Amino acid sequence: MESRLQIKQYKVLASTPEKRLCYSKGRIWLEGTNHVRTDVHARLSVLSGCRLAERFLRLTPRLGFTIYGEFYFTAHGWLYHVDEKAGEAREVHQFRPGMKDPLTFCKQQSGGQEAVYWGEYWQNPAREPVNVFKFDGSQVTTVCTFSGIKHIHAVVWDQYRDCFWITTGDSDAESRICRVSAAFDSLETVFSGQQIYRTCALFPVEKGLIYATDSPLCSNSLLFSEIKQDRFSEPAAAAAMPGPCIFSQEFRGDFYFSTSVEPNPDQPFIRYYLSRRISPGNTDKKSHVIRVTKDLETSEIFSAEKDIHSMVFFQLGNIQLSYDAMDEALAAYCISLKKHDGQTVYLTAPEKR
């Protein structure tokens, strides 16, 4: 890992080796290796030009992906398709009321076919059934429904066992790691019932599962569950983590986990919203990026301190990791962090062309 950092004043939503979809201050555009920029008209709020308003109203698009070479992104409760020729973003699918974005997307490619999966992620106070969706480039269909949970954290494809892993949260009873068949016709809850099974960041490997916990209620860990004769061992702690892990990214054969800075939930109502007191799941007031090898060796490669603003009103301190395929680099979009809020820090120097 190179120590030199490059900083960009935009967020990379999705990328291919030839192009990337970028966002900054209410504007979205495509840029290519030929340095040609195509602005994309989208119905984004004019308040996005003010960073604190953007954070308070959660206006920044969280995610994007490509399928069959086309670009998509989420914003304001909608999935948008980027019509590059028209220079417009067109609405494709509306998420349920109260949901702005999924937490993650899962892209699967097999035999020339592509599909993108996601689970519903919102506060769900009534504990309504929670769906998993599939998008094949033309239509969105429901493939699976969960009951008795708050929301879905991640859908992950397992190339070694030809199945999906779906993780849920947030309470002990709602924290599950489930194995689902490729056709979504069978589901097995492999682990459930404790905070050590609460995860947003999970990677299948040949020998089992590597994941990091996402809990503000207790200390967090990197864990490994070994598979033997199609049975998974009880997850064992491989390393302590300095905070809850929401975002992760595989890059050049290693796994990268970022930690969030969250408020202590064990506080009176008003103090919870205003306090800068961190959760029991945090060891300090920094967001960290931890590199993990397949041999479970860990090293910290970046960290930044939470800024002075409320973690509830103006967002948790966080780092959203993504792969910038155009520059073949690991990109870290910083949220609510000193010096880097709203910036993308390249944790590897982009490849020169």
N, C-alpha and C positions, 0 to 999 in steps of 0.2 A: 504494500500500500504506500503510495507516494504521499509525502507530507504536505506538498504544496497544494493550497486550496484555491479554486477559482470560484468567484461569486457572480451570480446573475440576478438581475432585478425582475425575474419572472418565475412562474411555476410551470414545469413541464407536465402537461396532462397526459400525453401519450406520444409515442414516437415509433418511427420505422428507421431503417438505415438511411433513408433518403429525406425524411421530413420529420418535424416534430410540431405538436400542437401546444401552444404556449398561452399563458394567462397572466395579466397584470392590470390591476386597478380598473376592473370592469371591461377590459378589452381582451379579445381572443384573436389569435392569428396563427397561421401556418407558415413555417419557414423551412427552406430546403437547403441542401448542400451547396446550391448555386447562389445562396444568399437572397433569393427572391422571397419577399414576404407577401402573403395573401391575408388581408384582414377578413375576419368572419363576423358578420353582423349577428348578434344574439341579444335577446331581451334580458339584459342584465341591468341591475339597479345602478342609477347614477351615484348612489351613495358609496359604491365600491371605490370611488376615487379618494375617499377618506379612510385610511387604514383602520382607525379605531371603530368607525361605523361599520366597516366591512367585517371586522372581527365580532362586534356586538351582535350584528344581524346574521352572522354566519353566511356571508354572501360569496365567499371564495368557492369556486367549483372544486370538489374534492378529488374526483377521479376522472379518468378517461381510458379508452382502450382502442385498439384497431381490430377489425374483423374483415377479412377479404380485402385488405388494403384501404378500407374506409375508416375515417376517424369518428369517434363518439366521445361525449363527455356528459357529466351530470351537473345540474345546477337548479336550485330553486324547486326541487321536487320533480324534475323532469330528466329524462334521458334524451339527449340531443344528437342528431346526426349532422356532421359537417358536410354541406354541399359545397365542395371546393369551387366548382365552376360558377355557381351563383353567388359565392361569397356569403353564404347564410348558414345558420344553424337551425335545423328544423326539428320540431318536437316529434319524438318517436313513441315514448311511453311515459305515462305519469305514475309516479310512485303513490302509495297510499297516503291519505291525509296525515300530517304530522311527521312524515319522513321526507328528508331532503336528499339524502344520498345513501347508497349502501356503504358499508365500512370498507369493503374490498370487492374486487372482481376476480373471477377465476376464468382463465382462457384455456380451452382444451382444443388441441389439433390432432386429427387422426385420419389417415387415408384421404387427405386432401380436403376434409371437412373441418370446419371451425365452428366453435360455439363459445359463448360467454355466459357464465353463471353468477348469480348473486343471491344473497339472502336479505330479507327485510330487517332494517335496523332503525328503530325509533323507540321512544320511551315506553310505549305500550302499557299505560297504567291499568287498563282493564284486562291485561293478559289475554288478548285476542289471539287466535291461531296465527302463526308466522309462516310465511311462504318462502320457498326457494324458486327462482325463475331461471329460465334458459332463453337466450337470444341467439338465433341462428343467422342473423343478418337480415332477416325479413320480418319475423314475428317473435313476440314474447309469449312464452307459455309457462304455466305453473308445473313444476316437476315433483314437488315434495312439500308437505305441510307439517309443521311441528305444533304441538300443544304443550302448555305448562311451562313455557319459557318467556323471557322478556323480549329477546331478539336474537338474531343470528350474527355471529362475529365473522365467520369466514367459511368459504367453500373452497376446498383444495383438491386438486386432482393428484392422484397417486399413480405414477407411471409404472411403479414396480409391482403393484398389486391390481392394477386396472379397476380402481374404485375411487370414490370421492370420500373426503373427510369433511364433516360439517361440525363446527364448534359453536356453542351457544352460551348465553349468560343471562343474569349476572349473579344471582344468589347462589348459595351452595347447591340447592336442589336444581337450579336452572343451569348450572355449569356442567356441560356435557361435551364429550368428544365422541362423535358418532361416525361409523363407517357405513357408507351407502353404496350399493352396487352401481355399476356404470349406467344401467338402464333405469335406475331409481325405482326398482321394484322390490328391494329389500333394504332394511335399515337395522343396524345393530348399535346399541349404545355400549361402547367399549369402556368408557370411564365416565363417572358422574358422581355428584354429591359433595364435592369439596372445592375450595378455591384453587387448589393445585390443578384442577381440570378446567379452569377458566382461562381461555387463551384466544387471542386473535391472530397469533403468529405461529404457524405450524408448518414444518417441512417433512414430508416423507423422504426417507433415505432407504437404501437397500436393506440395511439391518434393522430398520424400525422407524420411529418418529422422533424428531427433535422439535421442541417447542418451548416458548417462554410464556410465563403467566402474566395476566393482566388484572391485577387486583390492587385497589387502593386500601383494602381492609387488612392486609397482612404483607409480610415480606414476599418478594418475588424471586423466582428462580428460573434458570434454564434447566430443562428436564429432558431425559431420554428414555423412551420405552422401546425395549428390544423385542423383535419378533422371533419366535421359535415355533416351528410347525403350525404356522398361521395363528398363533396365540401371542398376544402382546403382554409383556411383563408390566408390573406396576411401575409407573414412571419414577425414575431415580434422579435426584438433583445432581446436575453436573457442574453448576456454578451459581453463585448468587447474582442477582440482577439489581441494579441500583434504582429501579422503578418499574411501574407497570409497562408492559410492551404492547403497543397497539399496532404499529406498522413494522413491516419487515420486507426484505428483498433478497433474493438469491443473486449472486454476482460472481462470475468467474470461479465457480465451484465452491464458494464460501457462502455463509448465511449472515445477513446483517439484521440486527434488531435495534430499534430505537425505543427509548423509554420516554414516558410522559411525566410531567410534574402536575400532581393532582391535589386538590384540597382535602383536608381531614374531614371525613363524613361524620365524625363523632363530635359535632359542634352544634350549639343552638342555631336555629333557622337563619337568623339575620347574620350572625357571625360567620356561618358557613359561606354565605354569598360574598362577604367582604374580606374575610381573613386571608392572610398569606401563609397560614399554618399548613404545612404539607401533610400528606396522608401517611399512615403507618407503612404503606407500600413503597414510599420513597426514602432513600437514604440521604438525599440532599435536594437542593432547589435547582438542579440542572437536568436537562435532557441529554441523554448519552446515546451514542451509536456504538454498539458492540459487535465486533466481528467474531464469528464462530466457524471453525473448520469442521469438516466431517468427522474429525477425531475428537471433537468437542473441546478443542483448545480455544480460549477466548482472549480478546484484546480490545481495549477501547481505542477507537480511532478519531472520535470527535465528541465534544460536549459544549453546551452553551447554557447560560444561566437564565432562568425564568425572569421576565421583566416585572415591573412593579404593579401591573394591572391585575384586577380580579381574575382568578382562574375560572370562575363561574360565568361572569358577565363577558369577559374578553378572551375566553378560551384558555384551555390548558396549555402549558408549555409542551411543545411537541415537535417532532421531526418526521415528516412523511417521506419515506424512501421510495425511489423509483429508478428504473433503468432507462437512461437516455441512449436509445439504440443508435441515434445519429452520431453521437460522439463516443459511443461505447464506454460510457462512464456511469458511475453511481451518483445519482442526484439526491440531495437532501433538502427538502423544502421546510424552512423553519417557521414555526408559529409561536408567537408570544415569547420570543427569546431575545435577550439583550443583544444588540448590535446586528442581529441577523433576521429580525422579524420580517416576514414577507419576502425573504430572499431565498434563492436556491444556492446551496453550497455544494460544489462538486468535490466529492471526497476522493476522486481519482482525477488526474489530469486528463482532459479529453484527448482522444487520439488525433494527431495532426493528419490532415489530408493534403 
